[in-house]
Amino acid sequence: MLHPLGNAGVIVHALPPDVEMNESGELNDSVAVSMAQVQNFLYLINKTVPNGSYKAYHTDLIGCFAPVLTDVPYHVVVDTTTAL
Protein backbone atom coordinates (compact mmCIF):
# COMPACT_ATOMS: atom_id res chain seq x y z
CA MET A 1 0.00 0.00 0.00
CA LEU A 2 1.37 3.42 -0.91
CA HIS A 3 0.84 6.33 1.45
CA PRO A 4 2.53 9.66 2.25
CA LEU A 5 5.41 9.74 4.70
CA GLY A 6 4.43 9.57 8.32
CA ASN A 7 2.26 7.44 10.54
CA ALA A 8 -0.35 5.51 8.53
CA GLY A 9 -1.96 3.79 11.48
CA VAL A 10 -1.44 1.46 14.37
CA ILE A 11 -1.09 -2.30 14.69
CA VAL A 12 -3.94 -3.83 16.66
CA HIS A 13 -3.30 -7.12 18.44
CA ALA A 14 -6.13 -9.56 19.08
CA LEU A 15 -6.10 -12.45 21.52
CA PRO A 16 -5.61 -15.71 19.56
CA PRO A 17 -8.46 -18.24 19.91
CA ASP A 18 -6.08 -20.86 21.34
CA VAL A 19 -5.15 -18.53 24.20
CA GLU A 20 -8.82 -17.73 24.86
CA MET A 21 -9.66 -21.44 25.06
CA ASN A 22 -6.71 -22.18 27.37
CA GLU A 23 -7.78 -19.37 29.73
CA SER A 24 -11.50 -20.26 29.63
CA GLY A 25 -11.26 -23.24 31.99
CA GLU A 26 -12.70 -25.62 29.37
CA LEU A 27 -9.36 -27.36 28.82
CA ASN A 28 -9.11 -31.11 29.49
CA ASP A 29 -7.81 -31.79 33.03
CA SER A 30 -5.13 -34.16 31.71
CA VAL A 31 -3.49 -31.36 29.66
CA ALA A 32 -1.01 -29.04 31.40
CA VAL A 33 -0.46 -25.67 29.73
CA SER A 34 2.16 -23.00 30.36
CA MET A 35 1.98 -19.71 28.41
CA ALA A 36 4.27 -16.72 28.05
CA GLN A 37 3.73 -13.53 26.08
CA VAL A 38 6.59 -12.51 23.75
CA GLN A 39 6.97 -8.99 22.30
CA ASN A 40 3.45 -8.06 23.42
CA PHE A 41 1.63 -10.02 20.65
CA LEU A 42 3.19 -13.49 20.33
CA TYR A 43 2.34 -16.32 22.71
CA LEU A 44 4.72 -19.17 23.51
CA ILE A 45 2.64 -22.15 24.65
CA ASN A 46 4.12 -25.30 26.20
CA LYS A 47 1.71 -28.24 26.57
CA THR A 48 2.04 -31.62 28.22
CA VAL A 49 -0.58 -34.03 26.87
CA PRO A 50 -1.17 -37.76 27.46
CA ASN A 51 0.15 -40.07 24.76
CA GLY A 52 -0.81 -43.57 25.79
CA SER A 53 1.17 -44.44 28.92
CA TYR A 54 3.61 -41.57 28.40
CA LYS A 55 3.57 -37.80 28.18
CA ALA A 56 3.95 -35.86 24.94
CA TYR A 57 5.37 -32.34 24.91
CA HIS A 58 4.26 -29.67 22.43
CA THR A 59 5.59 -26.13 21.98
CA ASP A 60 3.69 -23.59 19.86
CA LEU A 61 4.41 -19.98 18.99
CA ILE A 62 1.24 -18.20 17.88
CA GLY A 63 0.17 -14.62 17.28
CA CYS A 64 -2.74 -12.63 15.96
CA PHE A 65 -2.29 -9.16 14.50
CA ALA A 66 -3.80 -6.91 11.85
CA PRO A 67 -2.68 -3.52 10.51
CA VAL A 68 -5.40 -0.90 10.92
CA LEU A 69 -5.38 2.56 9.33
CA THR A 70 -6.32 5.20 11.87
CA ASP A 71 -5.24 8.38 10.02
CA VAL A 72 -7.43 8.54 6.90
CA PRO A 73 -8.25 12.18 6.00
CA TYR A 74 -5.70 12.41 3.14
CA HIS A 75 -5.79 8.87 1.73
CA VAL A 76 -6.91 8.65 -1.90
CA VAL A 77 -7.76 5.49 -3.81
CA VAL A 78 -6.13 5.54 -7.26
CA ASP A 79 -7.33 3.29 -10.08
CA THR A 80 -4.13 2.00 -11.70
CA THR A 81 -5.87 -0.23 -14.24
CA THR A 82 -6.56 2.62 -16.68
CA ALA A 83 -3.91 4.75 -18.36
CA LEU A 84 -4.15 8.53 -18.47
SULBELKA-V795179 format. One record per backbone hydrogen bond with DSSP energy under -0.5 kcal/mol. NH is the residue of the N-H (numbers start at 0). CO is the residue of the C=O. E is the energy in kcal/mol with one decimal. If there is no record, write none. Layout:
NH;CO;E
NH;CO;E
This chain:
9;67;-1.6
11;9;-0.6
11;65;-2.0
13;11;-0.5
13;63;-1.4
15;13;-0.6
18;15;-0.5
19;15;-2.0
20;16;-2.4
21;17;-2.2
22;18;-1.9
23;19;-0.8
23;20;-0.6
24;20;-0.5
25;20;-0.6
30;27;-1.6
31;29;-0.5
31;47;-2.2
33;45;-2.5
35;43;-1.9
37;41;-3.4
40;37;-1.5
41;37;-2.4
42;61;-3.4
43;35;-3.1
44;42;-0.6
44;59;-3.1
45;33;-3.0
45;43;-0.5
46;57;-3.1
47;31;-2.4
48;46;-0.5
48;55;-2.7
50;53;-3.1
53;50;-1.6
55;48;-3.1
57;46;-2.5
59;44;-2.7
61;42;-2.4
63;40;-0.8
65;11;-1.8
67;9;-2.2
69;7;-0.6
70;7;-0.7
71;69;-0.7
74;71;-1.1
77;75;-0.5
79;77;-0.8
